[in-house]
Structure formats: structure tokens, C-alpha cells
Amino acid sequence: MTAALAAALTLVAAPLAASAATPSVAPKHRELSNKDNRSSLTVHKGDEITVRLSGEKNNNSTWGWSVPTAANGTVLHRDTARTAPNGDATGVFHARADGTTTLDSQFRCISRTDGEACSHVVISWQVTVTVRR
């Protein structure tokens, strides 16, 4: 009878142990923009981050963003990136490894008219990202 009781307890306990396992979390998507400058966020492996920075265009110049980059490409892998003639920049990143890194871009003037001077000011955009399991 002891063997039968042990077998019955094993059959009952097995589903409980399986249900206690860590649930699988679907990857999430995060959007970052100009307003997120100097912020921090935590994401999980597999999550996607899209950076969309808006530039400014006037008659003589365009204030444009550089392509967004990750300081540590092992933690956040950049899949796609582009800039647009209006100064906008976009980058799509995937969280690949535990760690902390930054996403970075620079905003600067680009002259569109010959002989037109542009400011040499460069404005940095940066977001700190921590990736966890």
C-alpha cells in the first residue's frame, strides 16, 4: 500500500510542479522618441525597442538626428536604422543579453543652401536601457 500511495502522490505532484514553473512572457514592444531623452527603462530578453526621433527642417537648413546606436551591441542588437531628408531618424533594436547599455543619437544642423552657415551645436539624446531575463 505504501508503494501505491507514493505513486499516487507522484502523479498528483507532477502537474503542480509543472504549473509552478516560470511562465513564458511574450516579447514586448517599446517606442522611444525625442521626449524620452535622459530616461531609463528596463526590458526583457527578446523585447523590441523602436527609436523614432523627429528632426526639424526650415528654408536653409535641416536639424537632423544621427542614426540611433547602442553602446553595447551585445546587449541591444540594432536590426534596422535609417535617417530621412527631413532630419528624422529611426532605429529598431532587440534585447539579446542581460546588461545595461545606452541608446544614443546626436542632433545637429545640416546646411541645405550653399554658403549658408550652420550652428556647430550638437545636442545629444540618450536613454539608458537595462535588459533582464
N, C-alpha and C positions, 0 to 999 in steps of 0.2 A: 504494500500500500504506500510506503514511503516513496518508492520509485515513481509510482503513478502520480502522487501529489507533486513531486518535483517536476515531472514532465508537464503537468497542467500549469504549474506556476510559470514555467519557461514559456509556454505558449501564450499566456496572458501577458507576461512582462515584455516579450519581444516587440509587440506593436507599441507599447508605451515608450520603450527606449527609442524606437524609430521616430515617434512623434515628438520626442524631446530634442531631436537633432535641430541644429540651427536652420531656420527656414531660408530658402533661396530668395534673394531680393532681386527684383528685376532692375536692370540698369536705368538710371535716371538721366534726364537731360537738363542742363543748366544753361541759361543765357546770361551773358555779361555785356555791359555797354559802357558808354562814357561815364555814366553816373556811379559805376561800381569802382572807380579809381580809389586806390588805397584801402580796399576792403579785404577781408579774409573769408574763406569758405572751406568747408570740409566736404569731400566727396568720397565715394567708394570705388574700388577697382571695377572697371567696366563702364563707369559713368561717362557721359559725353558732356563737354563744355564747348559752347559756341560763343566766340567773342565777336561782337559787332560794334565797331567804333565809327562814329559819324564825323566826317570832315566838313569843311566849310569852303565854299567857292565864291569868289567875287569877280569883278571885271578884270583885274590884273593878276590875281594870284589864287592859289588854292592852298588852304591849310589842310595838309593830309597826314594820315597816320601811316606808320611803317607796318609791315606785316607783323601780326602778333607772334611772339615766340615764347617758348617755355625755357626757363633757365636750366631745367633738368629734363631732357627728353626721355629719360628712362621712366620717370615718374608720370609725366604727361607727354604723350606722343602726339605730335601735330600731324593730322591726316590731310588737311587741305588748308590753303591760305591764299588770299588774293587782296589786291588793292584795286580801287576804282578811280576813274578820272576825276570824280567829284571829291576825292580825298578820303572816302570810306575805306575801311579795312576789315577783313573777316578772317577768322581762323577757327578751325574745328579741332578739338583735342580730345583724346581718350585717356582716362586714368588707367595706367598699366601696372604700377608698383607702389607699395607703401612708401611714404616720404612726404617731404614738404618742398615746394618749389614756388617760383613766381611766374606769372604770365606778364609779359612786358610789351609795350609799344611806345613809339615816340611821335609827337605831333609837331610838324614844322611847316614853314612856309615854302611853297614852290612857285617861283615866278612863272607866269604864263605869257608875259609880254617882254619882248627884247628890250633891254635897257632899264627895266623896272626893278628897283631894289626890293629885296625881301628881308624881313627881320631874321636875325640869326638866333632868335629864341627857340629853344627846344623844350617842349613840355612832355614829361614822362607820365605814362599810365602804367599802373602796376597793381596786380591782385595776387595775394598770397593764397596758395591752394595746398591743403593737406589731404593726402589720399590715404584712406584706411581700408582694411578688408571689408 
